[in-house]
């Protein structure tokens, strides 16, 4: 089993410095056979974010990018963020972007000021259409926008879905049907450790009614292809 590891750079929204992506990437190099470090930059930093991203990928070896529109406080389809999406596409690394509801701020007055609408996957449909060379992975079952996420992944060849953040026993029925049929090559395993352990996820996943050939795709084969891995580095 391998793990994608990252922080989320939301310094503008949260008002404090993040754990440096460079540290995560450099430390993950000691376990390069099982740890895939992704970079995160704050989109609201503009040109500085683009420069930092290039440094993290080119100089430090980040294998992808992690963005969280709600926590970072940005609308993915806004014109001001086009240079960032262009840079990700040019660097040739995948972007995992949070979609759907988040537990961050949940239950607090005003949800801590976090806006769920920024994580509506339809905002990423614009991005996928404008940057066809960009590999986008919609993170998590996109509750309450699951149908939208399925539609985007079906329509856009450069968009996939990961299954992290929710126990499989709570997956929307339409997501299970899609994963078992027409989206079987575009859905991939993820747990969201430490909030959800891989063992718990796998145990509940085993109870889903899925074809055997689909299980192997979700658990391994799709990630090898979508993340640009090899079967020797899995």
Buried (B, 14 or more C-beta within 10 A) or exposed (E): EBBBBBBBBBBBBBEEEBEEBBEBBEEBEEEEEEBBBBBBBBBBBEEEBBEBBBBBBEEBBBBBBBBBBBBBBBBBBEEEBEBBBBBBBEBEBBBBBBBBBBEBBEEEEEBBEBBBEBBBBBBBBBBBBEBEEBBBBBBBBBBEBBBBBBBBBEEBEBBBBBBBBBBBEEBBEEBBBBBBEEBBBBBBBBBBBEEBEBEBBBEBBEEBEBEEEBBEBBBBBBBBBBBBBEEEEB
